[in-house]
């Protein structure tokens, strides 16, 4: 009987698995299907509902409060605690691509600062695909290279006795992380590998990785075996699809930040304040309370989204000015706009305190790479402030009791907004056109030292709403799909094919052809172009604009690439161009 039950269970599981082949992180969230026609405040209301799934779960999945996840977090906190108490030769390495790598950096930086400030040895390290440049500009090609990942991990762990490695890839998909996990699995005497992401393991990516012999799914299977043997961990709570399809910087990014900080807050508390009890659920609840506070200001955040939308629609820019770690949230938020929305590097920028001195990133001052790498508030005052226009928007992110002066801001014609976490005197507030004042719950007194982490995630939620909402209002999104994404790595290539396939109502193969024709600007692909590896298509596509919208419009109309480009030139708002294409297709059919 047991055998029959087991067999029928496995048949059910396989049936389920067969019918669900799309990763949850790449699926459409039905809550936001109409986000593209929502008002600014309506957009924030939809984001609020989507973000609730981080805590409440999605379609039967339990979200962060999943018991198995909480148990694994407790075990990881104990492992990290032991390393913190006896740090010599030990290292905790956090690694990822894009926003996942930025969150790795932010977390490593934050917990190292705590150690240094109390005279202890810093033991955290971060790795990000593309190196430190990727901390504030998207560098997506290196995400596809497992060998670069392995090389970076080897270098960072040289001479270490034991390493707790956490590879973050929200979609369970990044080859950069796959290589590192595989390397750890081959050296389990030294490494404890942890995979952090937001899909069930059977939905890990099972596509070939160029110049490598495994898929991500194969690595996950090996890690599952290691986990059963007590030598690794897979942290993969389901938090539901993203509000903008595939935009893992949003919910998955927030959940990543909460999970990492929860592990290390618990580890630090138990290592250095053993008399203070901690438990994972209480820590999660403290983030949930922050979520509730942020979204109780939906109306104000909606106003800010409307202001930001006006700026972008009128050709203006959005600038975040952060005087402390809140600036890291601004820079991270800004860095995702070009790959997600086809934005220019000038559309949204983040500036932070004393720049690299404050950042303390491994590669130091990168400002010689050009204007987009000038990131201090001083740089903002010199490069940007004198030429601000009324269509530009400056958002100051503040935790201090008294706001540092920003020479010339008051006199500037731009719009000035402040997001603050403290009460400020009226005379300071009067410098701003609009102020959002968030008073976060203090909660349990033991959580007090971690308040800045709460301010950070609150800032993340507000700024994600600002840039998502502003780009939606600018017409960069159709339904809840980012139709103007950059085709700058393998995952994004496949995502683009999926978008053309779905909205263009065509086969995968045809969708791929439309995409290639748009990339190579041709109606007839040559044999070389047809046979080139995806990496080659990405190389050609990366520097170009509107590749996906052109391919999509051509697919909808079954037209030439040239005609689709002309239509998009005449209708610069992408959503409007797509609507027109769909409308003329319907008219043709009738
Ligand atoms: O490839 C671009 C990107 O989608 C970024 O937008 C994102 O932050 C990054 O990949 C990381 O994705 P993942 O965490 O799933 O590896």
Boltz pocket constraint, residues with backbone or C-beta under 6 A from the ligand:
constraints:
  - pocket:
      binder: B
      contacts: [[A, 96], [A, 97], [A, 98], [A, 99], [A, 100], [A, 140], [A, 143], [A, 168], [A, 169], [A, 170], [A, 171], [A, 172], [A, 173], [A, 174], [A, 246], [A, 248], [A, 249], [A, 336], [A, 339], [A, 489], [A, 491], [A, 492]]
      max_distance: 6.0
